[in-house]
Amino acid sequence: MLGKLKAAAGDAATNKAASMLAPHINPVIEKMQQLSPKAIAHDASYTEKIIEPAMTTITAAAGGLTKLLPNFDEKFNACMFHLRNELLDLSGETVGLTPNFTERLPQVLAEGLKQ
């Protein structure tokens, strides 16, 4: 029973973090779309050009978010890679978004933060 309560509390915190994170993702997505698909597909480049600056911006804008989840930095990195894999189209000459990007974003963020 205690395990179920702990899991439910963890899920609630993750979902709250995802909803707090979502509004701050749009500028990050816009930056992604300015880069080449190869730069986004390459893990080191993606980390340097997207994840690290996004972490700095989000920490400054929503400081409470980083305290909501233990190991937020690691979870944010996993979340951003999950977002890239699930919601970005890197097959063309420019970075595209999946057709259902807006609807799926909150769910994908929550899934990524749970990893």
C-alpha positions as CSV (number, residue, x, y, z in Angstrom):
1,M,0.0,0.0,0.0
2,L,2.8,2.4,0.9
3,G,4.5,1.6,-2.4
4,K,1.3,2.5,-4.3
5,L,0.9,5.8,-2.5
6,K,4.6,6.7,-3.1
7,A,4.2,5.9,-6.8
8,A,1.0,8.0,-7.0
9,A,2.7,10.9,-5.3
10,G,5.7,10.5,-7.7
11,D,3.3,10.5,-10.7
12,A,1.5,13.6,-9.5
13,A,4.8,15.4,-9.1
14,T,5.9,14.4,-12.5
15,N,2.6,15.5,-14.1
16,K,2.8,18.8,-12.3
17,A,6.4,19.3,-13.5
18,A,5.4,18.5,-17.1
19,S,2.6,21.0,-17.0
20,M,5.0,23.6,-15.5
21,L,7.6,22.8,-18.2
22,A,5.3,22.9,-21.2
23,P,5.0,26.7,-21.6
24,H,8.8,27.0,-21.5
25,I,9.3,24.5,-24.3
26,N,8.0,26.6,-27.2
27,P,11.0,28.9,-27.4
28,V,13.2,25.8,-27.3
29,I,11.2,24.2,-30.2
30,E,11.6,27.4,-32.2
31,K,15.4,27.3,-31.6
32,M,15.4,23.6,-32.7
33,Q,13.7,24.5,-36.0
34,Q,16.4,27.0,-36.8
35,L,19.1,24.3,-36.7
36,S,19.7,21.5,-39.1
37,P,18.2,18.1,-38.6
38,K,21.7,16.7,-38.4
39,A,22.6,19.0,-35.5
40,I,19.5,17.9,-33.6
41,A,20.0,14.2,-34.4
42,H,23.6,14.2,-33.1
43,D,23.4,13.7,-29.3
44,A,26.4,15.8,-28.4
45,S,25.3,18.7,-30.6
46,Y,21.7,18.5,-29.3
47,T,22.9,18.5,-25.7
48,E,25.2,21.5,-26.3
49,K,22.9,23.6,-28.5
50,I,19.5,22.8,-27.1
51,I,19.4,20.9,-23.8
52,E,22.0,22.9,-21.8
53,P,20.7,26.4,-22.8
54,A,17.1,25.2,-22.2
55,M,18.0,24.0,-18.8
56,T,19.6,27.4,-17.9
57,T,16.5,29.3,-19.2
58,I,14.0,27.0,-17.5
59,T,15.8,27.0,-14.2
60,A,15.8,30.9,-14.3
61,A,12.2,31.1,-15.3
62,A,10.7,28.3,-13.2
63,G,13.1,27.7,-10.3
64,G,10.5,25.8,-8.3
65,L,10.3,23.2,-11.1
66,T,13.8,22.0,-10.4
67,K,13.0,21.4,-6.8
68,L,9.8,19.5,-7.6
69,L,11.5,16.3,-8.8
70,P,14.7,14.7,-7.4
71,N,17.5,14.5,-10.0
72,F,15.8,17.1,-12.2
73,D,18.8,17.6,-14.4
74,E,19.0,14.0,-15.4
75,K,15.3,13.7,-15.8
76,F,15.2,16.9,-17.9
77,N,17.9,15.5,-20.2
78,A,16.0,12.3,-20.7
79,C,12.8,14.3,-21.3
80,M,14.4,16.3,-24.0
81,F,15.8,13.3,-25.8
82,H,12.4,11.7,-25.5
83,L,10.8,14.8,-26.9
84,R,13.2,14.8,-29.9
85,N,12.5,11.1,-30.6
86,E,8.7,11.3,-30.3
87,L,7.7,14.8,-31.6
88,L,10.4,16.0,-34.1
89,D,10.6,15.0,-37.7
90,L,14.3,15.1,-38.7
91,S,13.9,13.4,-42.1
92,G,13.7,16.6,-44.2
93,E,16.0,19.5,-44.8
94,T,14.5,21.4,-41.9
95,V,13.4,20.2,-38.4
96,G,9.7,19.6,-38.5
97,L,7.1,18.8,-35.9
98,T,4.8,15.8,-35.9
99,P,1.2,16.7,-36.9
100,N,-0.1,16.1,-33.4
101,F,2.7,17.9,-31.6
102,T,0.6,20.3,-29.5
103,E,-1.8,17.6,-28.3
104,R,1.0,15.1,-27.4
105,L,3.5,17.6,-25.9
106,P,2.2,17.3,-22.2
107,Q,2.1,13.5,-22.4
108,V,5.6,13.2,-24.0
109,L,7.0,15.6,-21.4
110,A,5.5,13.6,-18.5
111,E,6.8,10.3,-20.1
112,G,10.3,11.8,-20.5
113,L,10.4,13.0,-16.9
114,K,9.5,9.5,-15.7
115,Q,12.5,7.9,-17.4
